[in-house]
């Protein structure tokens, strides 16, 4: 591929170069740059760890470990050379090693990553909330975390043996992709073209349909679970987030001033455990409530109320209870 600069009706080709020639290292430069801009090679992903090695042989490290919007783990391997150097074999090994990772373990690793990166509001609850918000999972859906592991390979180029292996793996249902990172020089600066080569962009729509079909098959096997979404105040929520938004607006609309008022009304609809006073939450149960500082409801009585994030079929009782109390709630 060639890149050109256009000016004054003229095209000037950019000069291809190599990462080595420009003194750019695999870990210190490429990895550091990409982990803060992961969308360049892996759109809709969130990095939860770098140099991941939670196993006995600490020499084996995943360059970057991420999750995608479908709560799949994503193993990301980087190389700055022009052949890829058996990176698909490394990545397959790593994918197998992390395939049994639970949501709670992912929260632990993400918390360490947030602390190491010096990101604000770091801490286990912060990490947990960020992962739930990013994936849209409910607390009742955590078994659906990490059902699949995707592999993303990014390199200056890929040898024929590697690309042949990747195409065969994809044919067997392994979600593995390749992105070519090509460096160019222009006016003393180094530019990088990030180009997906497997699958080619024209085939991506087919691959998306294939993944959707697999998701539908899994959903049919788990038909007892309800993953409904709801539209409220112009936003689409899962059950967990819907309950918080609806109860918060109801309290504001009706100017409810005490926990007793809230609890009395909800109890009439068989929802006595929909809300709780914060100081009554057992420490071990904090993750079962919207207990982050920004989620708590402050009442005029001085009481702080937390809304449950455990909603199954009882979400229908809440929708019924709020039918005349808040704006329309529409199932989508």
N, C-alpha and C positions, 0 to 999 in steps of 0.2 A: 504494500500500500504506500502511496505517496501523498504527502500533504503539501499544500501550496499557500503562500501568502499572496493576497491580491491587493494591488494598489496601482492607481493610474492606468487601469486597463491592462495591467501586466500580471502574470503569475510567476512567482518565484518559489521554486521547490525548496522545502525545508530539508536540511541535511540529516539523514539518518545517523544515529550514533548508538552507543551501547551504554548500559548502566555502569559497567566496569570502567569504560573510558572516561566517564564523567565523575568517577569517584563516588558513585551512589551504591551504598551497601544494601544487602537484602533485608536485614533486620533493622539496623539503625535508621535507614532512610525510607525504603519502600513500605515496610511493615508499619512504621510509626505514622507515615503519611496516610496510608490506607485505612488504618483502624479508626481514624477520626473522620474519614470520608468514605465509608465502606460502600456507599451507593454507587461509587465509580465502577465497582466490579460486581457488587451483589446488592441490587436494589431491594428495598423493603426488608432489610435485615438489620439486626441490632447486635453489635459485638458484646459478648458477655465475659470474654477472657482472652488474654494473649499469652503466648508461650505456655499453653496449657499442658500440664504433665502430672495429673493426679493418678499416677501408677508407679510401680516399684522402679522401673527403668526410667530414671529421670532424664536420660539422654534423649528420649523420644518426646518431642514437644509439638503440639499443634500450633502453627503460627498464629492463627486467629480462630476462635470458636464463637459462633453467632447463633441466633435463632431467627426464623422468619415469621411472617404474620400468621402462618398456619401452625405455629408452635412446633415446627420442625427444627432440629439442630442442624447447623451448617458448619461443616469442617472446611476451613479456607487455608490452602497451602500456597505459598509464594516462592517463586524462583526468579532470579535475575538473569539466568543464562538463556541460551537460545535453543535448548532441547528439552527442557523440563525435567530431565534427570530422574526418571522413575518416580516422579512425584505422585502419580496415580496409585502406585502400590503403597506408598506411605499413607496416603489419604484413606485408602480402603482399610488399612490396619487401624488407623485412628478412628474412623467411623464405627468400626466394630467395637472398639474400646469404649466409646461414649454412648453406644446405642441403648444402654440400660439406665442412662442418667435420669433421675427423677426431677420433678419440678423443684422440690426443696433443695436438692443438691445444686441445681442451676442457680437458685437464689444465693446460695453460699458463695459460689464462684463469682457471680455478678457483683455481690457485695465487695469481695476482695478487689475486683477490677475497679469498681467505683472509688474505693479508698486509695488504691495505688495511683489512679489517674488524678486524684485530688478534686473529684467532681463534687459539687455542692449537694447537700442533703443526703450524703451517703449514709449507709446503714442498712441492716437487713430488711426492715420494713419498707424502706425506700426502694430497695432492689426488688422486693416482692411486688410492690405496687406497680413499678415500672414494667415488669415482665407481664403482669396481668393486663395492664392497660395496653401494652404493645400487641399482645396476642389476642386480646378480647376474651380470654378464658374466665369462667366462673370458678370459685373455689370448689364447686361440685364437679368440675370438668378436668381436674388436674391429671387424671389418668390418661387424658388425651395429649399430654405434653410429650414431645419427643417420639411420637409414633414412627416417624421416618427420620432418616439422617441424609441430608443433602451434602454433596461435595462440590466445592468450587476451587478450580485450579487457575492460578494467574501467573503467567510467565512471559518473558520477552519473546519466546516462541516455543513451539512444540514439535518434537520429532515425529516421524511417521509412525514409529512403533507405539508411541504414547497415544496419538490420536486414534490409531486403529483400536487400541485397547479401550479407550473411552467410548468410541462408537459401539463396540461390542457390549460394554457394560450398560450403556443406555438401552440397547436393544433388549437386554435382559431385565430391564425395569429399574436399574440403579440411576438415581437422579444425580448425575455428575456433569459438570459444565466446564468449559475452558474459556478464559479471557486472555487475549494477547495484549501485552503491555509494550508498546513500541515507543522508544524515546527518540526525539528529534531535537536538533539544535536550531535556534533562531535568535539572532542578535545577542548571542552570549547567554541566552536562557535555554533551559531544558524543558521541552514540552513532552507530554506523554499522551499517546492515543490508546485508549482502552477499548478494545474491539472484541465483542463476543464472537467466537468462531465455532464453538460447539455448545448448544445447537446454533445453527445459523439463524439470524433473526427471522427469516422467512418461515422457518419450521417451528418457531417458538409457539405459535398459536396451536399447532397440533400437540405439542408437548403439554401446554396448559390444559387442553381438553383431556389429555391422557391422565394427568394428575387429578383433574376434577372427577373423572370417572372412578379413579381409585378411591377418592374421598367419598363419593356417593356409595360405593360398595361397602366401605367401612361404616358409613352412616346407616346403611340398611341392616348391617349386622348388629348395630347398637341402637335399634329403632326405639328402644325403651327410653332413650335419653332425648331430652327436648332442648334444642339449640335455638329456640325462637328469638327473633329480634323485634324490637318495638320502636315506633317513631313517637317522639314526645317533644314538643316545643321546637320542632324543626331538626332535631337530632335523632340518630338511630342508636339505640342502646341494647346491650344484652340485659338479661334479667337482673344481674347483679347491680349494674350501674343504673338501670331504670328505677329500681326501688329507692336508691339514694336520691335521684333527681326528683322523683314524684313526692316523696315524703318531705323533702326540703321545701318544695314549692307549696305543698299543702300547709305546712306550718307557717310559712310566710303569708299565704293568702288569708288564712283564718286567724292570723295573729295569735297563735297558741302560745301560752306563756309558761306552761308547766308540763313536766313529764307525765303527771297524773292525767291531764286532759288528753294527751296523745295516746297513752296506754289504754285509757278507758274506751276511746272510740275504736281503736284497732282491735281490741278484745271482742267487740261485737261482731267482727268478721273473722273470728278464729285466728287472729294474728297477735297473740299476746307476746310473742318473742321477736316481733319485727323490729323493735327498738329497745334500747337499754340505757340506763345511766352509765356513763363512762367509769365512774368509780366502783361500779358493781361488776365489771368485766374481770373474770379470772385471768391472770397473766398468761396462762397456757392457751387461752381462747381468744386472744387479741386478733389473731388472723381470721377469725370468723365474723368480724365486724368491720365496718368502714371506720377504722380507728385512727387514720392519719389526721394530723392537725387540721388540714384543709377540708376534711370530710365531716368533722363533728358539727352538730347543730347547737348553737348557743341560744338559750332561752332567757327571757326577761327575768325569770326566777333565779338566774345564776347557774342553773343546771346545764350540764353538757350531755347531749344525747348522741348515741351512735346507732346507726342503722345496720341491720343484719346484711351480710353478703351471701347468705345461704338461702337460695330461692330455687325451688323446683316447681311442682304443680301449684304450690301456694301463691305463686305470682298472680294466678287468676283471681284469688281472693283479694289481693291488693288492688288489682285493676278494678274489681267490682266495688271495693270500698271507696276508691277515689273517683268513681264515675261522675259524681256531682261536685267534686271538691277541687279538681284541677282541670287544666286544658285536656283536650282529647288525647287518649292513649290508643295508638293504632298498631296492631300486630302486622309485621311485614315479613 
